[in-house]
Amino acid sequence: MSTDTVLPELTPTAALSVETVQSVHHWNEHLFSFSISRPDSFRFRSGEFVMIGLMGDNGKPLLRAYSVASPCYDEKLDFLSIKVQDGPLTSKLQKVRPGSQIYLGRKPTGTLVADALLPGKRLFMLSTGTGLAPFLSVARDPDIYDLFDEVVIVHSVRRVSDLAFHDELAGKLAYDPLVGDIAAVKFHYVPTVTREPFHTTGRIDALIEDGRLFAGLPSAHGFNPETDRIMMCGSMDMIKSLGAMFEDMGFPEGSNAQPGAYVIEKAFAG
């Protein structure tokens, strides 16, 4: 006898469309990614987030903000999520399968976008855990390579198995038909692990301090507020400590209304 839970049929609302899960990948026991259908009317800028969710136990939509992990031109929408066993949403979300229904908000937004940054030469996207998601979107957008000479994703995690999409990123996005050629020259990936042996270990601040973050780049020098632009997404500790450091170095924080030298996503910085 099947023990599968039969999920209720979802109904679109003025603020939410109902989409279909197309694929699911479980990276380990507490990390997974999934793709869903994208409505023709859904427009977003690479790096933005949107509300997604399922039906709550009270019969109302249970929603959380998730960065879209696919670029703005993709025909599907990708997401990266942790699994929290007693989490109101993720306890249910981790059980979705191809064919499952999911709510998608109709109004994406966010500040981890090129529009919120001043022109520069190097773009550093600093992430911890699932904070990688918006940068998977940005790094596959051809426009970003027109704006910057070097595009760098730094991803700090606790365990090696937490390095979601490691092989695709280490391969310089060669699989991507739109950016593969230019990414081979301009894209750089710096994964680091804090609690297991790996070729690079330590938190992002340690990599900045001892120069390892810059060692593999064509321009192997530290941060320069005149030419470097920074996006940060992940743990609040990382955002607070590095944000204070960048402010001290003369990096003004940017927004959609007032572009600057670095941006964070305030909507879910915690």
Buried (B, 14 or more C-beta within 10 A) or exposed (E): EEEEEEBEEBEEEEEBBBBEBBEBEEBEEBBBBBBBBBBEEBEBBBBBBBBBBBBEEEEEBBBBBBBBBBBBEBEEBBBBBBBEEEBBBBEBBBBBEEEBBBBBBBEBBBBBBBEBBBEBBBBBBBBBBBBBBBBBBBBBBBBBBEBBBBBBBBBBBEBBBBBBBBEBBEBBBEEBEBBBBBBEEBBBBBBBBBEEEBEBBBBBBBBBEEEBBBEEBEEEEEBBBEBBBBBBBBBEEBBEBBBEBBBEBEBEBBEEEEBBBBBBBEBBBE
